[in-house]
Amino acid sequence: MPINLILSLVFGVGQVVVGGWLAWHVAHGKLGRWRTALLVVVGLWFVASGGVELFVSGMETSLRLTGAPPEAVIALWRARADTTLYVVTGALVVGALIYALILPLIGRGRAAREGERVQ
């Protein structure tokens, strides 16, 4: 098996592990809200990217080891995996933008409620 395929599999596993750890750890940390949200989005992107990398590299590994699936099937699923990653990336960006837009509203509402309790 070629070294680039082995490295691709290792890289995919690393992305999933590091991205999952980042998203989980940061979400339960004590950073500011916008920093937390940004790092969670980055972590989730790493998980998605690593998953796609593992899927495509796994199919290529299977082809080299067993001769299946055919290269045409791999090309089809590679294109679908790339499209999925584009959609996930877009969804994460849109989610981050929406969060950034509503964050000031959340802060104002919280400040108003805390001001009412003090008085």
C-alpha positions in Angstrom: 0.0 0.0 0.0 1.4 3.4 -1.0 2.7 5.7 1.8 0.5 8.6 0.7 -2.6 6.4 1.3 -1.4 5.4 4.7 -0.7 9.0 5.6 -4.1 10.1 4.3 -5.8 7.6 6.6 -3.7 8.7 9.6 -4.4 12.3 8.8 -8.1 11.6 8.6 -8.1 9.9 12.0 -6.1 12.8 13.4 -8.6 15.3 12.1 -11.5 13.5 13.6 -9.8 13.0 17.0 -8.5 16.6 17.2 -11.6 18.2 15.9 -13.9 16.2 18.2 -11.7 17.0 21.2 -11.6 20.7 20.2 -15.4 20.9 19.8 -16.1 19.1 23.0 -13.5 20.6 25.2 -14.0 24.2 24.1 -17.8 24.0 24.3 -17.4 23.1 28.0 -14.6 25.6 28.7 -14.7 29.2 30.0 -13.8 31.2 26.9 -16.0 34.1 25.8 -19.1 33.1 23.8 -17.9 34.2 20.4 -14.5 32.5 20.8 -16.2 29.3 22.0 -18.5 29.3 19.1 -15.7 29.9 16.6 -13.6 27.1 18.0 -16.5 24.7 18.1 -17.2 25.5 14.4 -13.5 24.9 13.6 -13.6 21.6 15.6 -16.7 20.4 13.8 -15.2 21.2 10.5 -12.2 19.1 11.3 -14.5 16.2 12.2 -16.4 16.5 9.0 -13.2 16.9 6.9 -11.6 14.0 8.6 -14.6 11.8 8.1 -14.7 12.6 4.4 -10.9 11.9 4.2 -11.4 8.5 6.0 -14.3 7.6 3.7 -12.5 8.3 0.5 -9.1 6.9 1.6 -10.9 3.8 3.0 -12.4 3.2 -0.4 -9.1 3.6 -2.1 -7.5 1.2 0.4 -10.2 -1.3 -0.2 -9.6 -1.0 -4.0 -5.8 -1.7 -3.5 -6.3 -4.6 -1.1 -9.3 -6.3 -2.6 -9.8 -4.8 -6.1 -13.3 -3.5 -5.1 -15.1 -1.2 -5.5 -14.4 -0.2 -9.1 -12.6 3.1 -9.8 -15.7 4.6 -11.3 -17.6 4.0 -8.0 -14.8 5.6 -6.1 -14.8 8.6 -8.4 -18.6 9.0 -7.9 -18.4 8.7 -4.1 -15.4 11.0 -4.0 -17.4 13.7 -5.8 -20.3 13.1 -3.4 -18.0 13.3 -0.4 -16.6 16.6 -1.7 -20.1 18.0 -2.2 -21.0 16.9 1.3 -18.0 18.6 2.8 -18.9 21.8 0.8 -22.5 21.7 2.2 -21.3 21.1 5.8 -18.8 23.9 5.4 -21.5 26.2 4.2 -23.8 25.2 7.0 -21.2 25.8 9.6 -20.4 29.2 8.2 -24.0 30.2 8.1 -24.5 28.9 11.6 -21.6 30.9 12.8 -22.8 34.0 11.1 -26.3 33.6 12.6 -24.8 33.1 16.0 -22.7 36.2 15.6 -25.8 38.2 14.6 -27.9 37.1 17.6 -25.1 37.2 20.2 -25.6 40.9 20.9 -29.3 40.3 21.3 -28.6 37.5 23.8 -26.2 39.8 25.7 -28.8 42.7 25.9 -31.5 40.4 27.0 -29.3 38.9 29.7 -28.2 42.4 30.9 -31.8 43.6 31.0 -32.8 40.6 33.1 -29.9 41.0 35.5 -30.7 44.7 35.9 -34.3 43.9 36.8 -33.2 41.5 39.5 -30.8 44.1 41.1 -33.5 46.8 41.4 
